[in-house]
Amino acid sequence: MTIMTATKTISLSLAMAATALTMVAAPTAASAMSQKLGGVVGCDASGGKQEVGAVLGGVLGAVAGNKLAKHDRGTGTAIGAVVGAGAGSYAGCQMQKSRAANNAGGVYTSNGIRVASSVEAAPMTKIKGKYVARSTLNLRSGASTRAQALGSVQAGETFQALGRTGDGKWILVGQDGVGVGYVSSAYVYRA
Protein backbone atom coordinates (compact mmCIF):
# COMPACT_ATOMS: atom_id res chain seq x y z
CA MET A 1 0.00 0.00 0.00
CA THR A 2 1.45 3.38 -0.95
CA ILE A 3 1.57 6.35 1.43
CA MET A 4 -0.95 8.26 -0.73
CA THR A 5 -3.42 5.34 -0.67
CA ALA A 6 -2.98 4.96 3.10
CA THR A 7 -3.64 8.68 3.59
CA LYS A 8 -6.81 8.50 1.50
CA THR A 9 -7.98 5.40 3.39
CA ILE A 10 -7.39 7.07 6.75
CA SER A 11 -9.11 10.26 5.56
CA LEU A 12 -12.14 8.34 4.32
CA SER A 13 -12.26 6.41 7.61
CA LEU A 14 -12.19 9.70 9.54
CA ALA A 15 -14.97 11.08 7.35
CA MET A 16 -17.14 8.04 7.98
CA ALA A 17 -16.42 8.22 11.71
CA ALA A 18 -17.27 11.93 11.84
CA THR A 19 -20.52 11.32 9.95
CA ALA A 20 -21.40 8.43 12.26
CA LEU A 21 -20.64 10.55 15.33
CA THR A 22 -22.82 13.32 13.98
CA MET A 23 -25.69 10.91 13.48
CA VAL A 24 -25.26 9.33 16.93
CA ALA A 25 -24.92 12.66 18.72
CA ALA A 26 -27.82 14.27 16.87
CA PRO A 27 -30.69 12.55 18.74
CA THR A 28 -29.23 13.30 22.19
CA ALA A 29 -28.44 16.90 21.32
CA ALA A 30 -31.74 17.43 19.52
CA SER A 31 -33.84 17.99 22.61
CA ALA A 32 -31.45 20.58 24.01
CA MET A 33 -30.46 22.42 20.85
CA SER A 34 -33.11 22.04 18.16
CA GLN A 35 -34.81 25.33 19.07
CA LYS A 36 -31.52 27.25 19.06
CA LEU A 37 -30.25 25.75 15.80
CA GLY A 38 -33.53 25.93 13.91
CA GLY A 39 -33.79 22.21 13.30
CA VAL A 40 -30.21 21.44 12.26
CA VAL A 41 -29.98 18.47 14.63
CA GLY A 42 -33.64 17.84 15.35
CA CYS A 43 -36.56 18.14 13.00
CA ASP A 44 -40.17 18.58 14.08
CA ALA A 45 -41.50 17.09 10.83
CA SER A 46 -41.53 13.35 10.22
CA GLY A 47 -39.70 11.60 7.40
CA GLY A 48 -36.25 10.24 6.61
CA LYS A 49 -34.89 13.06 4.47
CA GLN A 50 -32.95 14.63 7.35
CA GLU A 51 -30.98 11.45 8.03
CA VAL A 52 -30.26 10.85 4.34
CA GLY A 53 -29.23 14.49 3.95
CA ALA A 54 -26.87 14.23 6.93
CA VAL A 55 -25.16 11.11 5.57
CA LEU A 56 -24.84 12.45 2.03
CA GLY A 57 -23.75 15.85 3.27
CA GLY A 58 -21.18 14.23 5.56
CA VAL A 59 -19.65 12.17 2.78
CA LEU A 60 -19.60 15.07 0.31
CA GLY A 61 -18.26 17.43 3.00
CA ALA A 62 -15.52 14.94 3.84
CA VAL A 63 -14.45 14.69 0.21
CA ALA A 64 -14.51 18.47 -0.18
CA GLY A 65 -12.63 18.98 3.11
CA ASN A 66 -10.01 16.47 2.03
CA LYS A 67 -9.49 18.20 -1.31
CA LEU A 68 -9.40 21.72 0.17
CA ALA A 69 -7.08 20.96 3.10
CA LYS A 70 -3.48 21.64 2.13
CA HIS A 71 -1.40 20.47 5.07
CA ASP A 72 -3.64 18.36 7.28
CA ARG A 73 -6.06 16.38 5.13
CA GLY A 74 -7.33 14.33 8.08
CA THR A 75 -8.52 17.41 9.95
CA GLY A 76 -9.93 18.92 6.75
CA THR A 77 -11.80 15.70 6.08
CA ALA A 78 -13.24 15.56 9.59
CA ILE A 79 -14.29 19.22 9.60
CA GLY A 80 -15.78 18.88 6.12
CA ALA A 81 -17.73 15.80 7.23
CA VAL A 82 -19.22 17.56 10.27
CA VAL A 83 -20.11 20.72 8.36
CA GLY A 84 -21.51 18.72 5.45
CA ALA A 85 -23.57 16.51 7.77
CA GLY A 86 -25.02 19.59 9.47
CA ALA A 87 -25.87 21.26 6.17
CA GLY A 88 -27.35 18.06 4.75
CA SER A 89 -29.39 17.53 7.91
CA TYR A 90 -30.74 21.09 7.73
CA ALA A 91 -31.66 20.74 4.04
CA GLY A 92 -33.35 17.40 4.67
CA CYS A 93 -35.36 18.84 7.56
CA GLN A 94 -36.50 21.75 5.39
CA MET A 95 -37.68 19.23 2.76
CA GLN A 96 -39.60 17.31 5.44
CA LYS A 97 -41.22 20.51 6.74
CA SER A 98 -42.15 21.58 3.21
CA ARG A 99 -43.77 18.21 2.52
CA ALA A 100 -45.63 18.33 5.84
CA ALA A 101 -46.90 21.85 5.08
CA ASN A 102 -48.10 20.81 1.64
CA ASN A 103 -49.86 17.79 3.11
CA ALA A 104 -51.50 20.00 5.76
CA GLY A 105 -52.85 22.51 3.25
CA GLY A 106 -49.82 24.78 3.37
CA VAL A 107 -48.22 27.07 5.92
CA TYR A 108 -46.39 30.33 5.31
CA THR A 109 -44.57 32.81 7.54
CA SER A 110 -45.83 36.35 8.13
CA ASN A 111 -44.10 38.75 10.52
CA GLY A 112 -42.11 35.78 11.84
CA ILE A 113 -45.30 33.85 12.66
CA ARG A 114 -46.29 30.60 10.95
CA VAL A 115 -49.77 30.96 9.49
CA ALA A 116 -52.08 28.47 7.74
CA SER A 117 -52.59 29.23 4.06
CA SER A 118 -56.34 29.65 4.67
CA VAL A 119 -55.60 32.70 6.86
CA GLU A 120 -54.81 36.16 5.46
CA ALA A 121 -51.62 37.92 6.52
CA ALA A 122 -51.96 41.10 8.54
CA PRO A 123 -49.36 43.42 10.05
CA MET A 124 -49.02 42.25 13.63
CA THR A 125 -46.87 42.00 16.70
CA LYS A 126 -45.87 38.61 18.01
CA ILE A 127 -47.41 37.71 21.34
CA LYS A 128 -47.31 34.54 23.34
CA GLY A 129 -49.63 33.24 25.95
CA LYS A 130 -53.01 31.81 26.63
CA TYR A 131 -56.23 33.76 26.25
CA VAL A 132 -59.82 32.93 27.14
CA ALA A 133 -62.90 33.77 25.08
CA ARG A 134 -65.56 35.77 27.04
CA SER A 135 -68.26 34.58 24.64
CA THR A 136 -68.48 32.32 21.59
CA LEU A 137 -66.46 34.01 18.84
CA ASN A 138 -66.16 33.52 15.12
CA LEU A 139 -62.69 32.41 14.07
CA ARG A 140 -62.11 34.46 10.92
CA SER A 141 -59.76 34.09 7.94
CA GLY A 142 -58.82 37.77 8.13
CA ALA A 143 -58.71 40.60 10.65
CA SER A 144 -62.18 41.87 9.76
CA THR A 145 -65.81 41.08 10.52
CA ARG A 146 -66.27 40.71 6.75
CA ALA A 147 -63.67 37.93 6.54
CA GLN A 148 -64.91 34.37 6.12
CA ALA A 149 -65.74 32.47 9.33
CA LEU A 150 -63.51 29.38 9.55
CA GLY A 151 -64.96 28.09 12.80
CA SER A 152 -65.46 29.34 16.31
CA VAL A 153 -63.90 29.64 19.74
CA GLN A 154 -66.39 28.70 22.45
CA ALA A 155 -67.16 30.87 25.49
CA GLY A 156 -64.71 30.02 28.27
CA GLU A 157 -62.35 28.21 25.90
CA THR A 158 -58.63 28.83 26.43
CA PHE A 159 -56.55 29.24 23.29
CA GLN A 160 -52.99 29.96 22.22
CA ALA A 161 -52.36 33.51 20.97
CA LEU A 162 -49.57 34.11 18.43
CA GLY A 163 -50.04 37.73 17.37
CA ARG A 164 -52.01 40.96 17.74
CA THR A 165 -52.79 43.23 14.79
CA GLY A 166 -51.21 46.68 14.72
CA ASP A 167 -54.48 48.35 15.72
CA GLY A 168 -54.89 45.90 18.61
CA LYS A 169 -58.39 44.82 17.52
CA TRP A 170 -57.62 41.24 16.46
CA ILE A 171 -55.76 38.29 18.00
CA LEU A 172 -54.27 35.53 15.84
CA VAL A 173 -55.32 32.19 17.34
CA GLY A 174 -52.67 29.48 17.20
CA GLN A 175 -52.88 25.73 17.06
CA ASP A 176 -49.58 23.86 17.50
CA GLY A 177 -47.68 27.07 16.73
CA VAL A 178 -49.56 27.84 13.49
CA GLY A 179 -52.03 30.73 13.16
CA VAL A 180 -55.44 29.31 12.25
CA GLY A 181 -57.64 32.42 12.36
CA TYR A 182 -58.45 35.71 14.05
CA VAL A 183 -60.79 36.60 16.91
CA SER A 184 -61.80 40.03 18.15
CA SER A 185 -59.59 41.17 21.04
CA ALA A 186 -62.58 42.97 22.64
CA TYR A 187 -64.06 39.60 23.68
CA VAL A 188 -60.99 37.85 25.12
CA TYR A 189 -58.83 38.16 28.21
CA ARG A 190 -55.39 36.87 29.13
CA ALA A 191 -55.50 33.58 31.05
ZICOR-V893470 format. One line per field, one symbol per residue. psi: psi as a letter, one per 40 degrees, with the letter a starting at -180 (. if undefined). A space follows every 10 residues. Layout:
psi=???
This chain:
psi=hidddddddd dddddddddd dddddddded ddedddefed ehhehiiedd dddddddddd ddddddddhd dgdddddddd dddddddddd dddddddddd dddeeihihh fehhhieehi iihihhiiii ihhdihihhi eigieeihhe aihihehhih hdihideeei hhhihfehhe iiiheefiih .
